[in-house]
């Protein structure tokens, strides 16, 4: 059971990494060479820092993981449907 969950978590991390790449490519399409500047601005902004660096409370992590899993299942179903 534990090994199965480890595999699921690893797969989810890989899917997140792939999604991050897709989103970054889309940002590049929209912003061009300014994409990195925008990312840096948002990551370093004092009034946004709390939003982006605030850790997810441990009692909410399962809910976030469940939402991500549902998102990826939905995207996979859309791709297979055509």
PyMOL commands that set and color helices and strands:
alter all, ss='L'
color gray80, all
select helices_A, chain A and resi 2-44+46-53+58-81
alter helices_A, ss='H'
color red, helices_A
deselect
rebuild
show_as cartoon
